[in-house]
Amino acid sequence: MNNYTDILFEISRSGRTAYSLPKRDVPTISLEEKFSKVHLREEAAKLPEISELQLMRHYTALSNKNFGIENGFYPLGSCTMKYNPKINEDVARYRGFTNIHPLQTTRTLQGALRLMYELQEDLKVVSGMDAISLQPAAGAQGEWAGLMIIKAYHEKNEDLKTRRKILVPDSAHGTNPASAVIAGFDVVEIPSNEDGTVDLAALKQAVGEDTAGLMLTNPNTLGIFEKDILEMADIIHGVGGLLYYDGANLNAIMGITTPGAMGFDIVHLNLHKSFSTPHGGGGPGSGPVGVKAYLEPYLPIPRIEKTGNGFELNSNYPLSIGRVKGYFGNFGVNVRAYTYIRTMGARGLRKASESAVLHANYLRKRLEPYYDSPYKQVSKHEFVLSGNRQKKLGVRTVDIAKRLLDFGYYAPTIYFPLIVEECLMIEPTETESKETLDEFADAMIQIAKEVEDTPELVTGAPHHTSVKRLDEVTAARKPIVRFE
Ligand SMILES: Cc1ncc(COP(=O)(O)O)c(C=O)c1O
C-alpha cells in the first residue's frame, strides 16, 4: 500500500525539498539590526521536507479521492453543479487581474472597475433590475443584504416598527428564513398547495399592515414555476410590502423572463451557480444584490460609477445599508461570471436555460414509472421524486443515494424540500449529454429493481467507495479536526 495520502509531516525526511529559490539579487540584511523589537525564533519552523514528486503524488492522490463535476455527473438539486468552462479560469488568472490590490488608486484599477461595471450592466438585463451591487460574497449574504434594504426602506417610511413580518413559503431554501431572522424580522411560513406552488388563499390571509415583504424563488425549490406570481406581487404590493427574489434558481429562466418582469423589487443572484463559476466545497461565491430604481439609494457602498474619465467609486449614498463585504466582493468569481456571460451571449444564456429545463423533464419522464413523482406538471431546471414506494419495502431514500455512489455518481439532494416525504431532488443541468442522462436513468432504474429483488444490496451501500457509511451525526457533533 503506498503512503501518498499520509499526512505530509509523516512522509517528511530531513533534507528533501520540493522547490528551489532563485539566486538572491538583493543585499542581505539582519532583521535584528533593522527592527529593534523583532523576536527571532530560536529554531527553524518544523515544516515538512518532501521532494517535488512526493508532493505531486500526495496532492494528486487527494484530488483523486474528491468528487467534482469533472469526475462525473453531479445532479445535486438546488446547487446547479454545471460545468465551469476553462476559459473562465484562464481569464481569472490574467496577471492584470491577479496582481492588483483593491487599495490601489482607482486610476490604476480601471480595467477591473470596468469589468465589474459591465458585469453589473449585464446582470441588470438578466435580472430585470435597475441597479446591482456585486459586493455580497454568497447567496445567503445577498439575501441578508436584500433584507437589510427592505428594512432600511421601511425605516425611511417610518413604518418599520409595525412591518416586522417576512413571509416565506414552506418550500423555501433554509437560508431564506435564516437570513430574515438575522436581519431582525419575524418569519411567517406560507403553505404550498397540492400543485407545489404557494397557496394563494393562505397568502392573502397572512398579509397585512405588518408585512415587510415576501421572499420567493421562481421556479421554486420543487422546480415548479409559480404561475400566480403577478397576482402574488399585487397582493404584497397592495399592503405596502416588498417582493424579494431568491435568484439561486435563475438557471431555469435566463434570457426567457426576469424577476423584474415578475414584479420583484429586490433580487440576489448566485454567480457561482447560474453563471458557471466553481461551486461547492464552501466557496468562494458571489451573491450580487439587485434592486428596482426606487431602492437604488439603499444598495451597499461603494458603488462603481462611470464618469467622463473612466470609472470611480462613490460612497456618497447616505441611505445605503453600508459596506457588507471587504473591498468589492469576490472579484475572481466576478471575472469568471463576466467571461461566461460574454462567451455565451444573450442567445447562449437562453439556450442554456432551455436545455436545463429539457434535461430535467426528460429525466423525470424516464424515472416516473419507477419512483413516486408528487408533481406532474412540467418541471423547470430541476424536479423532485419521492422514495415512498421504496420505503414501503424497507429501503430509504438515503440508501438509494448511497447506492448511486457505487455507480460513480454524486447523489442528488435528499430530504429537501422538507414538504416532500423521502425526497430526491434532481438537477441535471444543461451541460450534460443525453448519454449521461440515460446512463444515470438506467442506474436509478436498476436501483429501483434492486429494491424489489435484493434490497440488502441497497441498504448496505456503498460497496465500492474507499469509506463506507460514516456516522454523520458524530462527525458533526464531535468533529476530529486536529492531527494528533
Ligand atoms: C434556492 C437557494 N437559495 C439560496 C441559496 C444560498 O446560496 P449560497 O449557498 O451561495 O449561500 C441556495 C444555495 O444553494 C439555494 O439553492
Ligand as a Chemical Component Dictionary entry (heavy atoms), coordinates in Angstrom:
data_LIG
# 
_chem_comp.id                   LIG 
_chem_comp.type                 NON-POLYMER 
_chem_comp.pdbx_formal_charge   0 
_chem_comp.three_letter_code    LIG 
# 
loop_
_chem_comp_atom.comp_id 
_chem_comp_atom.atom_id 
_chem_comp_atom.alt_atom_id 
_chem_comp_atom.type_symbol 
_chem_comp_atom.charge 
_chem_comp_atom.model_Cartn_x 
_chem_comp_atom.model_Cartn_y 
_chem_comp_atom.model_Cartn_z 
_chem_comp_atom.pdbx_ordinal 
LIG C1 C1 C 0 -32.664 28.323 -3.549 1  
LIG C2 C2 C 0 -31.388 28.730 -2.857 2  
LIG N1 N1 N 0 -31.344 29.883 -2.164 3  
LIG C3 C3 C 0 -30.230 30.298 -1.546 4  
LIG C4 C4 C 0 -29.066 29.555 -1.577 5  
LIG C5 C5 C 0 -27.875 30.043 -0.804 6  
LIG O1 O1 O 0 -26.763 30.319 -1.614 7  
LIG P1 P1 P 0 -25.281 30.207 -1.029 8  
LIG O2 O2 O 0 -25.000 28.757 -0.818 9  
LIG O3 O3 O 0 -24.404 30.831 -2.058 10 
LIG O4 O4 O 0 -25.236 30.987 0.253  11 
LIG C6 C6 C 0 -29.054 28.346 -2.290 12 
LIG C7 C7 C 0 -27.826 27.523 -2.339 13 
LIG O5 O5 O 0 -27.720 26.518 -2.942 14 
LIG C8 C8 C 0 -30.245 27.925 -2.953 15 
LIG O6 O6 O 0 -30.298 26.779 -3.639 16 
# 
loop_
_chem_comp_bond.comp_id 
_chem_comp_bond.atom_id_1 
_chem_comp_bond.atom_id_2 
_chem_comp_bond.value_order 
_chem_comp_bond.pdbx_ordinal 
LIG C1 C2 SING 1  
LIG C2 N1 SING 2  
LIG C2 C8 DOUB 3  
LIG N1 C3 DOUB 4  
LIG C3 C4 SING 5  
LIG C4 C5 SING 6  
LIG C4 C6 DOUB 7  
LIG C5 O1 SING 8  
LIG O1 P1 SING 9  
LIG P1 O2 DOUB 10 
LIG P1 O3 SING 11 
LIG P1 O4 SING 12 
LIG C6 C7 SING 13 
LIG C6 C8 SING 14 
LIG C7 O5 DOUB 15 
LIG C8 O6 SING 16 
# 
